[in-house]
Amino acid sequence: MAHEVKTQPTQEDPVAYCAQLPTPRRREEGARLLDLFGEVTGVTPVMWGPSMIGYGEMEYHGRTSHGTWFRVGFSPRKAAISLYGLQGDVGASALLETLGRHRRGAGCVYVNGLKDIDGDVLRELVARGWSSGIAGC
């Protein structure tokens, strides 16, 4: 039996959240990601749970959970930046090969910092993820 997704949208302001991140580097990267995701999607970001910033909404039906989830998003965590919704497009795997230094999880892409990746490739991955509408993580 599938369970309801526990992470839900909050009222916290994503811009304020990124502005208070603990290091100057993460604050700057958070601001850059807000700009990039916003430009590509054309929608306003929403905080999901305490640390994820999502764009758009869709119904999610996984093997073990279901509910509403964001289409693409990110979380500028201390150890790594988590990027969500970038692996669902048919061409994503080939693009990820050109992204730069990253790790892949079940549905997430992890990067240590934006300096390690190609911003144009990230922009294309976000655009494809947004268009595919397949949830990540």
N, C-alpha and C positions, 0 to 999 in steps of 0.2 A: 504494500500500500504506500502510495506517495504521500509525503508530508508537505504542508504549506511552507513556502520559503519564509524564513524568519526575518531576513534583512529587508527593511522597508524604507521608503523615502522619509526624510525628516524635514524640519523647517530651518535647519542651520544653513547659513549662507556659504556656498562653496568658495567664493572669493575671500571672505573673512577667514574661513578654515585654512586656505592656502597661505594667507598672510601671516598666520600665527604658527606655521610649521616650525619645528625646533632649530633648523639650520638655515642660514642664508641660501645655500645651494638648493635645498628642497623648496624653499619659498619661491625662488626664481623659477625652478623647474615646474612647480605647481602653476604659477602664473602663465608660463609658456604653454603648458598643456591645456589650461582653460581656454586660451586663445585658439590653439590649434583645433581642439575638439569642437569649440563653438563655431569657428569658421567653417569647418567641414560639415557639421550637422545642421547648423542654422537654428538650433534650439537652445534654450536656457538650461544650464546645468542644475542638477538637483543632488543634494547629499543623500546617500543611501547608507543607513547605519552610521557609525561614528567616523568612518574614514574613506568611504568610497564616493566618487563623484560620477554620476551617471547622466546619460543623455538619451532622451526618448524613453518609451516604455513599450513592453510587449508581453504577451502571455508566454510563460515558460512552462514546458512540460518535460521534465527529466525523468530518469529511471527511478530516482528516490525522492524527488520533490517537484512541486508545481506552484505557480503563482505568477505575480507580476515582477518583471525584472527590467533593468535598463538595457538598451540595445548595445551601446558602447560606453566605455568609461575608463577611469583610472583611479589609482590610489597612490599618492606619493608617500609611501611608508619609509620608515627610517632605514631599513636594510636594503630595500629595492623598490622601484616603482612598478606597481602592478598595472598592466594594461588589459582591459577586458573587451571581449567581443571581436577580436581581431583575427580569429582563426577559422571562422565559419565559411568564408568565401572560398570557392573552388581554386582560386589562384593564390590564396594566402600562404600556403606552404612555400611556394617558389619565391614569393616576395620576402618572406621571413628569412630566407637564405641570404638576402642582400641587406637586411636591416642593420646588421652590426652585432656587437656582443650582446647576447640575450640568452635566457633560458625559457623553456616552454613547460607549462603545467598542463593539466587536463583541459583547461579552456582559457588559461591566462598566459600572458607573455610577461616575463620579468626582466627589467633592465636595471643595472646599478645606477645609471645616470644618463641624461639625454646626450651628454658628450660622447657616449659610447655607440650611438646609433645615428643612422641617416634620417634626418627630419623629413625629407621628401618621401622616403619609403614609409615612414610612420604615417604621414598624411594620407598616402594611398591606402594603407591598411585600414585606417579609420574610415575612409570613404567606402571601401569595399565592405567592411564590417557593418557600417550603417545601412548600406543598401541590402545586404544579405538578410538582416533581421534575425540572425541566429545568435542566441544568447551565449555568452562566454562565462566560464566559471560556474 
